[in-house]
Amino acid sequence: MFPTKKVQTLIGSTIQVEMKGDKHTLQGKLESADEYLNLHLMDTYEVVDGVKSRSLGSVILRGNNIIMLSPVGE
């Protein structure tokens, strides 16, 4: 299965995304994704040391800045 197809199956669920740079980790509900893996997350939080630290609300992430994403078991 192609990565974009796998990500499309996660729409509507909560995911955790690790970003390039200072190893930022974000968690939120995946609203949409495109063929470049640009993501739109709602109810997004910044996660520091496994703890939700800051609410960011609606966030759009550029696909080339994403290192890893994974579904969060609720």
ABEGO torsion letter per residue (X at the ends): XBAAAAAAAABGBBBBBBBBEAGBBBBBBBABBBAAGBBBBBGBBBBBGGBBABBAEBBBBBAAABABBBBBBX
